[in-house]
Amino acid sequence: GGGQKVQHAFLDALKIFGLGYSWGGYESLAVPVHLGDRTIAKGSYAGPLIRLQIGLEDVEDLKADIARGLAAAAAAE
């Protein structure tokens, strides 16, 4: 795949998911994940990886937002 280019395309296409971290908020968020930085439980994986925090928005809206991100990621490959 396209690695970081694909990851950025997915994140840039999101309309509902915000970008960033939260300590238990109610909004849906997305952040890029770099497992190579981990110091424990290192395993093999194929990236790019994105962590999604699912909030209280409408489920169908969230699914559509993820589909939009996946389409953008596929176009970036």
C-alpha positions in Angstrom: 0.0 0.0 0.0 0.8 3.7 0.1 1.6 3.9 3.8 1.4 7.4 5.2 -0.1 8.8 1.9 -3.0 6.4 2.2 -3.4 7.0 6.0 -3.5 10.8 5.4 -6.0 10.4 2.6 -8.3 8.5 4.9 -8.0 11.0 7.7 -8.4 14.0 5.4 -11.7 12.7 3.9 -13.4 12.3 7.3 -16.2 14.9 7.9 -17.6 13.6 11.2 -14.6 12.1 13.0 -12.4 14.7 14.5 -8.6 14.2 14.6 -7.1 13.8 18.0 -7.1 12.1 21.4 -9.7 12.1 24.2 -10.1 10.8 27.7 -13.6 9.6 27.4 -15.4 12.4 25.5 -18.5 11.8 23.4 -17.2 12.7 20.0 -15.9 10.3 17.4 -12.2 10.7 16.8 -9.5 9.2 14.6 -5.8 9.2 15.0 -2.9 7.6 13.1 -1.2 4.7 14.9 2.5 3.8 14.6 2.9 0.4 16.2 6.6 0.4 15.5 7.0 2.9 18.4 5.7 0.4 20.9 8.1 -1.0 23.4 6.0 -4.1 24.5 3.9 -6.6 22.6 5.4 -5.9 19.2 3.9 -8.1 16.5 3.7 -8.2 12.8 1.2 -6.0 11.1 0.5 -4.5 7.8 -0.2 -0.7 8.0 -1.2 1.9 7.8 -3.3 1.8 11.0 -5.8 4.2 12.3 -7.4 4.2 15.7 -11.1 5.1 15.8 -13.0 6.2 18.9 -16.7 5.9 18.3 -18.8 8.6 19.9 -22.5 9.3 20.2 -23.2 10.4 16.6 -25.7 8.6 14.4 -24.4 5.2 13.5 -25.3 5.5 9.8 -23.5 8.9 9.6 -20.4 7.3 11.1 -20.5 4.4 8.7 -20.9 6.7 5.8 -17.9 8.8 7.1 -15.7 5.6 7.4 -16.8 4.6 3.8 -15.8 8.0 2.6 -12.4 7.6 4.2 -11.9 4.2 2.8 -12.8 5.4 -0.7 -10.2 8.2 -0.4 -7.6 5.8 0.9 -8.2 3.4 -2.0 -7.9 6.3 -4.5 -4.6 7.3 -2.9 -3.0 3.9 -3.4 
